Amino acid sequence: MARSAPVDGSAGGGPDGSGGGVAWVEPTGGTCPASHPVKAKLASGIFHVPGGLSYERTNPDRCYATPTDAQADGLRPSKR
């Protein structure tokens, strides 16, 4: 469901579409850095935002800077 990205995790550019930033990063120890708080699960194609019902218990595969970045990579928001 989600597109594959270059090894560096750049997934095609920055949040503004300029190609000048990192859209996603790998989680460290099951957590996302403050710069990329959106948690994504690739198997389900769902992303979770801070404050969401399942956010705290989600062990992410990728961390995105914004929900827009996650959606641009083919993921959908969680329903809760």
Buried (B, 14 or more C-beta within 10 A) or exposed (E): EBEEBEEEBBBBBBBEEEEEBBBBBEBEEEEBEEEBBBBBBBEBBBBBBEEBEEBEEBEBBBBBBBBBBBBBBBBEBBEE
